[in-house]
Amino acid sequence: MALKRIALFLGLLGGINWALVGAFKFDLVTFAFGFMPLLVSIVQIVIGVAAAYALFVYMVK
């Protein structure tokens, strides 16, 4: 149950980030973790995997 909520939250966060990138060319993840490019990549991968997991879990439900 907690994993589904975390995945949903991260998926929504990713969606908000993409909306900011599209509307204002502002990447929230890079802004927050830009001092470590590897960390930016890891965070983006985790958010993407969480969004895919949330999509799968909520579609199967």
N, CA and C atoms as an extended XYZ file, in Angstrom:
183
Properties=species:S:1:pos:R:3:atomname:S:1:resname:S:1:resid:I:1 pbc="F F F"
N         0.825       -1.189        0.000 N   MET     1
C         0.000        0.000        0.000 CA  MET     1
C         0.874        1.258        0.000 C   MET     1
N         1.870        1.288        0.841 N   ALA     2
C         2.746        2.458        0.908 CA  ALA     2
C         3.549        2.608       -0.379 C   ALA     2
N         3.973        1.488       -0.960 N   LEU     3
C         4.744        1.538       -2.202 CA  LEU     3
C         3.907        2.131       -3.333 C   LEU     3
N         2.623        1.784       -3.380 N   LYS     4
C         1.740        2.340       -4.410 CA  LYS     4
C         1.593        3.847       -4.237 C   LYS     4
N         1.472        4.301       -3.000 N   ARG     5
C         1.326        5.739       -2.756 CA  ARG     5
C         2.607        6.499       -3.104 C   ARG     5
N         3.743        5.920       -2.760 N   ILE     6
C         5.026        6.550       -3.089 CA  ILE     6
C         5.197        6.623       -4.603 C   ILE     6
N         4.871        5.523       -5.286 N   ALA     7
C         4.990        5.500       -6.742 CA  ALA     7
C         4.059        6.526       -7.382 C   ALA     7
N         2.849        6.634       -6.871 N   LEU     8
C         1.905        7.620       -7.398 CA  LEU     8
C         2.429        9.032       -7.161 C   LEU     8
N         2.921        9.298       -5.978 N   PHE     9
C         3.463       10.623       -5.656 CA  PHE     9
C         4.638       10.967       -6.578 C   PHE     9
N         5.560       10.022       -6.763 N   LEU    10
C         6.709       10.291       -7.624 CA  LEU    10
C         6.286       10.461       -9.080 C   LEU    10
N         5.295        9.694       -9.504 N   GLY    11
C         4.778        9.859      -10.861 CA  GLY    11
C         4.149       11.228      -11.062 C   GLY    11
N         3.388       11.685      -10.077 N   LEU    12
C         2.800       13.026      -10.153 CA  LEU    12
C         3.883       14.102      -10.133 C   LEU    12
N         4.897       13.892       -9.313 N   LEU    13
C         6.016       14.828       -9.275 CA  LEU    13
C         6.702       14.902      -10.641 C   LEU    13
N         6.871       13.758      -11.272 N   GLY    14
C         7.456       13.737      -12.609 CA  GLY    14
C         6.585       14.468      -13.616 C   GLY    14
N         5.270       14.290      -13.509 N   GLY    15
C         4.360       15.001      -14.400 CA  GLY    15
C         4.423       16.504      -14.211 C   GLY    15
N         4.486       16.921      -12.964 N   ILE    16
C         4.609       18.357      -12.671 CA  ILE    16
C         5.924       18.889      -13.219 C   ILE    16
N         6.984       18.108      -13.061 N   ASN    17
C         8.289       18.530      -13.578 CA  ASN    17
C         8.236       18.707      -15.092 C   ASN    17
N         7.605       17.765      -15.798 N   TRP    18
C         7.512       17.879      -17.253 CA  TRP    18
C         6.655       19.071      -17.664 C   TRP    18
N         5.610       19.363      -16.890 N   ALA    19
C         4.800       20.548      -17.183 CA  ALA    19
C         5.627       21.823      -17.024 C   ALA    19
N         6.454       21.865      -15.993 N   LEU    20
C         7.327       23.025      -15.794 CA  LEU    20
C         8.350       23.149      -16.920 C   LEU    20
N         8.895       22.019      -17.352 N   VAL    21
C         9.863       22.041      -18.456 CA  VAL    21
C         9.189       22.544      -19.730 C   VAL    21
N         7.996       22.027      -20.005 N   GLY    22
C         7.293       22.433      -21.219 CA  GLY    22
C         6.848       23.883      -21.209 C   GLY    22
N         6.372       24.348      -20.074 N   ALA    23
C         5.825       25.700      -20.001 CA  ALA    23
C         6.893       26.773      -19.793 C   ALA    23
N         7.872       26.475      -18.962 N   PHE    24
C         8.817       27.516      -18.556 CA  PHE    24
C        10.286       27.158      -18.774 C   PHE    24
N        10.547       25.988      -19.356 N   LYS    25
C        11.940       25.528      -19.534 CA  LYS    25
C        12.672       25.463      -18.192 C   LYS    25
N        11.934       25.061      -17.155 N   PHE    26
C        12.489       24.967      -15.807 CA  PHE    26
C        12.418       23.521      -15.349 C   PHE    26
N        13.566       22.904      -15.142 N   ASP    27
C        13.641       21.513      -14.693 CA  ASP    27
C        13.854       21.501      -13.182 C   ASP    27
N        12.831       21.090      -12.457 N   LEU    28
C        12.857       21.101      -10.997 CA  LEU    28
C        13.927       20.162      -10.439 C   LEU    28
N        14.101       19.003      -11.061 N   VAL    29
C        15.092       18.037      -10.577 CA  VAL    29
C        16.504       18.595      -10.747 C   VAL    29
N        16.769       19.163      -11.898 N   THR    30
C        18.093       19.748      -12.126 CA  THR    30
C        18.316       20.940      -11.195 C   THR    30
N        17.282       21.713      -10.952 N   PHE    31
C        17.394       22.839      -10.026 CA  PHE    31
C        17.750       22.357       -8.619 C   PHE    31
N        17.107       21.253       -8.197 N   ALA    32
C        17.319       20.751       -6.838 CA  ALA    32
C        18.646       20.017       -6.692 C   ALA    32
N        19.038       19.254       -7.726 N   PHE    33
C        20.213       18.391       -7.601 CA  PHE    33
C        21.259       18.659       -8.678 C   PHE    33
N        21.240       19.836       -9.285 N   GLY    34
C        22.119       20.151      -10.402 CA  GLY    34
C        23.599       20.125      -10.080 C   GLY    34
N        23.935       20.218       -8.802 N   PHE    35
C        25.344       20.204       -8.418 CA  PHE    35
C        25.958       18.814       -8.575 C   PHE    35
N        25.120       17.789       -8.765 N   MET    36
C        25.607       16.413       -8.967 CA  MET    36
C        24.853       15.785      -10.138 C   MET    36
N        25.395       15.888      -11.360 N   PRO    37
C        24.689       15.373      -12.535 CA  PRO    37
C        24.318       13.888      -12.441 C   PRO    37
N        25.146       13.081      -11.800 N   LEU    38
C        24.813       11.666      -11.647 CA  LEU    38
C        23.573       11.503      -10.784 C   LEU    38
N        23.454       12.295       -9.744 N   LEU    39
C        22.279       12.239       -8.872 CA  LEU    39
C        21.025       12.668       -9.630 C   LEU    39
N        21.141       13.656      -10.496 N   VAL    40
C        20.009       14.080      -11.326 CA  VAL    40
C        19.523       12.909      -12.166 C   VAL    40
N        20.442       12.197      -12.789 N   SER    41
C        20.078       11.047      -13.614 CA  SER    41
C        19.418        9.954      -12.786 C   SER    41
N        19.950        9.687      -11.623 N   ILE    42
C        19.380        8.648      -10.760 CA  ILE    42
C        17.972        9.027      -10.322 C   ILE    42
N        17.777       10.273       -9.916 N   VAL    43
C        16.454       10.726       -9.483 CA  VAL    43
C        15.465       10.637      -10.638 C   VAL    43
N        15.861       11.036      -11.831 N   GLN    44
C        14.965       10.965      -12.980 CA  GLN    44
C        14.617        9.526      -13.329 C   GLN    44
N        15.566        8.610      -13.217 N   ILE    45
C        15.287        7.201      -13.468 CA  ILE    45
C        14.330        6.647      -12.429 C   ILE    45
N        14.556        6.963      -11.168 N   VAL    46
C        13.671        6.489      -10.094 CA  VAL    46
C        12.253        7.014      -10.309 C   VAL    46
N        12.115        8.280      -10.667 N   ILE    47
C        10.793        8.854      -10.910 CA  ILE    47
C        10.128        8.173      -12.106 C   ILE    47
N        10.877        7.917      -13.148 N   GLY    48
C        10.321        7.242      -14.322 CA  GLY    48
C         9.869        5.823      -14.016 C   GLY    48
N        10.667        5.086      -13.289 N   VAL    49
C        10.302        3.720      -12.903 CA  VAL    49
C         9.087        3.738      -11.986 C   VAL    49
N         9.041        4.678      -11.071 N   ALA    50
C         7.887        4.788      -10.169 CA  ALA    50
C         6.619        5.111      -10.942 C   ALA    50
N         6.711        5.983      -11.930 N   ALA    51
C         5.536        6.321      -12.739 CA  ALA    51
C         5.060        5.106      -13.532 C   ALA    51
N         5.990        4.351      -14.093 N   ALA    52
C         5.616        3.141      -14.833 CA  ALA    52
C         4.974        2.118      -13.903 C   ALA    52
N         5.526        1.960      -12.724 N   TYR    53
C         4.967        1.030      -11.732 CA  TYR    53
C         3.555        1.466      -11.329 C   TYR    53
N         3.381        2.768      -11.054 N   ALA    54
C         2.065        3.273      -10.663 CA  ALA    54
C         1.054        3.072      -11.791 C   ALA    54
N         1.467        3.319      -13.016 N   LEU    55
C         0.580        3.106      -14.153 CA  LEU    55
C         0.156        1.651      -14.233 C   LEU    55
N         1.106        0.746      -14.097 N   PHE    56
C         0.803       -0.685      -14.145 CA  PHE    56
C        -0.133       -1.087      -13.009 C   PHE    56
N         0.178       -0.670      -11.791 N   VAL    57
C        -0.608       -1.066      -10.621 CA  VAL    57
C        -2.039       -0.543      -10.721 C   VAL    57
N        -2.201        0.720      -11.118 N   TYR    58
C        -3.532        1.305      -11.159 CA  TYR    58
C        -4.316        0.882      -12.398 C   TYR    58
N        -3.648        0.427      -13.452 N   MET    59
C        -4.351       -0.078      -14.630 CA  MET    59
C        -4.855       -1.498      -14.388 C   MET    59
N        -4.088       -2.290      -13.650 N   VAL    60
C        -4.458       -3.673      -13.368 CA  VAL    60
C        -5.591       -3.720      -12.347 C   VAL    60
N        -5.628       -2.759      -11.476 N   LYS    61
C        -6.625       -2.711      -10.402 CA  LYS    61
C        -7.976       -2.693      -11.004 C   LYS    61
